[in-house]
Amino acid sequence: MSRRVPPALLVPALVATALSLAPVAYLVVRAAERPDAALGVLLRPRTAELALRSLGLAATVTAACLVVGVSLAWLVVRTDLPGRRVWGALAALPLAVPSYVAAYTWIAAFPDISGFWGSVLVLTLCTYPYVYLPVAAALSRLDPALEEVSLSLGRGRAAVVLRQLRPSAAAGALLVAMYALAEFGAVSIMRFDVFTTQIYTSYRAAFDRTPAAVLGLVLVVVTFVVVLAEARTRGRAAYALRGTPARRRVAVRTWKAPVLAWAGLVAALAVGFPLVSIGFWLVTGTSRGLDLDTLASATAATLGVSGAGALLTAALAVPVGVLAARHRGGLARFVERAAYVAHALPGIVIALSLVFFAVRYAYPIYQQWPLLVLAYAVLFLPAAVGAVRASVLQSPPVLEEVARSLGQSATGALRRVTLPLALPGVLAGTALVFLTAMKELPATLLLRPTGADTLATRLWTETGSGSYAAAAPYAALLMVLAAVPGFMLGRRET
């Protein structure tokens, strides 16, 4: 639909766009203020070392996730795996476990596991569902007739299946790589130094923020290089099927013992071990006494700031989502794409940009809750925009045209027709942001008020000092609270 954008939609959409682009602008401005210092940071051997460590971690985790995710998707969707629906549910559960919680459980049980391979283990177990879910969905839609034709030609199933799974596997791998590049909590607990940990250390250790900004800009460039590389791997090959694929399932026969052992091992390591470990340390910590006041204040802060962040994000996402769904043209495309810029930025980089803004232009909110709420809105705006846009697209535009023909203004049609129809998507996006904000760590560490804590920061503090029993209640309560919106979202999708 192409028509004039009402000011009630355009103005807040442009505000959301400015917020999304501000972190990148900050990095460029900050680095340009002191070009000699910025060049010195770039030329340090340590910077190249951090780049190699970050890329090595991302590449290793991505490769491992491809192996785990694709194999589990194949077993669940295309084989005679006993109890495949149960295994399918278990395969997706690690998404509900924050990576730094998983790192805490492993380092508490095996202190010597820290370092590169410990980080690889934790991030692989937490992020392989990003590959598993799209690949499983693609397999369920893949017409078995293609495999039968391939078999009849003597080429085997892999020749056609792997080709058709390439786009979904590449998309999942890109998410894993970006997650690994932006990760802070798990690698900090595992004591493996990468870009994000060095940015945080540089910010905390020196008054001059230029080195942190330059490292953040380098991390952004590395992330965009990864995104471009993924786009190149897709090429121009066609993957679409002609017609509607047959709704039938071919169950490939397998050896039951090995496939059950593999599925069980992944579930035990990714889900079972964190739950058992948290349970053990929870019992140990409770037996030594529990600081209920600190736990209650951290819980209240977590719920309050996450709820406020979710509401602000939803308010910014609605105009952007409606504009992207109902209007065409360069402005609508620019606003939508700008909203996704923050998706490629680590939380610590966005936090640095907001610190710069608050110190120079809004000092009263520096290290206050409103600044952290604003950080959540910038970080998680893409998730809410996607939910709103999808919901608006599902409602017929003709209803808005009818409202206009009955005398409603563009703003009135938006308020009386479009927004009520988009409400399910708005609520889903708000719940998703609320879930994600509760688990966010690096921005919360930098922007929270002095002396205040959320469950995530309290957990990080206790694990940093080796107080695993004291950290257990915060980890357990964080997972319980995160499970509520996660369950609601799961019910909505089924």
C-alpha positions, 0 to 999 in steps of 0.5 A: 500500500502506498500513500502519505505517511501520517505524522502520528506514524512518521515522527515516532518511526524517525525517533526509533531510527535515530536511536538505532543509528546512534551507536554506530554514529557514536563509534565513528565520532569517538574514533575521529576525535582522536585519530592518532590514538585510534590509529595506535589502537588499530595498529597494536598487536593485541588488536589483531590477536583479539580479532583472531581469537574472536573469529576463531571462537565464532568459527569453531562454535559455528562449525560445531553448531552446524554438526549438532543442529543439522544432525539432530534435525535430521534424526528428529524429522527424517528418521525412526528415532523413538520418541522423536517429538520429545527429543525435538522439544529437548533440542530447542530447550537450550535457548531458555538457558542464558549462556553465562548461566551455562558457563557458571554451571560448567566452571563451578563443576570443572574449574579447569575447563576455562579458556577457549575450549570451555567457551566453545563447549558452552556456546555450542550447547547454548546456540545450536538450536539456532541451526536446529530450528530452521533446518528442522523446519526446512526438512519438514517442508522438503518433498521426499520425492526429491530424495527418491529421485536422487536415490534412483539416480544412484546419488544418495539422499545427501546430494539433494537434501544438503543442497536444499538445507543450505539456505536454512543452515547458513541462516542459522550459522549466521545467527550463531556466528553473530552471537559468538562475536557479541558474547560477553558473559560466558567468555568472561566466566570462562576467562577467555579474552575476546573483543567484548571482554577487552572493550569492557576492561578498557572502559572500566580501567581508563578514563579515556574511552577512545580505545574502547570505542575503536575496539567496538568499531573494529568488532562492528566491522568484523561482524558486518564482514561475517554477514557479507560472507554469509550472503556470498555463500548463498549465491544465486542458486534457486531453492524454491520448489514448484507446486506444493510439496507432498505432506508425507513423511519418510522415516529413514531406518537407523541403528537405534542405540547410536542415534539415541545415545547421540540425542541423549548426550546432547540433551544431557549436556545442554539441558540436564547438566545445567539443571542438575548443577544449579540444583546442587549449588542451590541446595548447598547455598541454601544450607549455608544461608540465603540473603533474601533481601538482596535476592528480592531487590535483584528480582524487583530490579530485574522485573522492573527494568525489563518490563519498562524496557519491553514497554518502551521497545513496543512503543517504538516498534509499533510505528516502525512495524506498521510503516514497514508493512503498510507503506512502500518507498525509500523512506519505509525501507530505510526506517525498517533497515535502520531498526535492524542495525542494532542487531549486529551490535554487541550490547557492550557497544550500545552501552558505550554509546549511551554512556557517551550520550548521557555524560555529554548531553543528559548527565542526570540519567547517567548510571540511572535506570532510564538509561538502561531502559533506553539501552534495552529498547535499542538492543531489542527493537528488531525483535519487536519490529519483526513481530509487529510487522508480521502481525500487521501484514496478516490483517487485510489493508482493505479494512483500513480503507473502509475506515477511511471511506467512513470518514476516519482520518489516517490517524483514526484508522491507525488507532481504531483498525490497524493497532487493534488488529496488530495487538497479538503481534505487539504482545508477542514482541513485548513478551520476547523483549521482556524475556531477552532483557531479563537475560541481558548482561554487558549493557546492564553491567555498564549502565545500571545505577551504582550499587544496584543489581539485577539477577544477571549482574548479581550472578556475574558478580558472585561467579567472578569471585568463585562464590558458586553456592551464593550465585545459584539462587540468582541463576535458578530464579532467573531461569524460572522468570525467563521460562514464563514469557518463554512458555507463553510464546511457545503456547502462542506458536503451537 
